[in-house]
């Protein structure tokens, strides 16, 4: 008895992970989030943290600046 459907599995190919497009986003600081026309929840949370005295931050990835590279 042979197993059926082996040709259908061989015809379907997946792209390797190295060939997929990766999303890249720029890091923005709290001053950029403060004047943003389309505020997101991540940016608003970051802006609230940076308003605390003594807060240190290195930025947050902005979804509006995403590029596929």
Secondary structure as UniProt FT lines:
FT   HELIX           6..11
FT   HELIX           17..19
FT   STRAND          23..24
FT   STRAND          27..28
FT   HELIX           30..34
FT   HELIX           41..50
FT   TURN            53..54
FT   STRAND          60..61
FT   HELIX           63..65
FT   STRAND          67..68
//
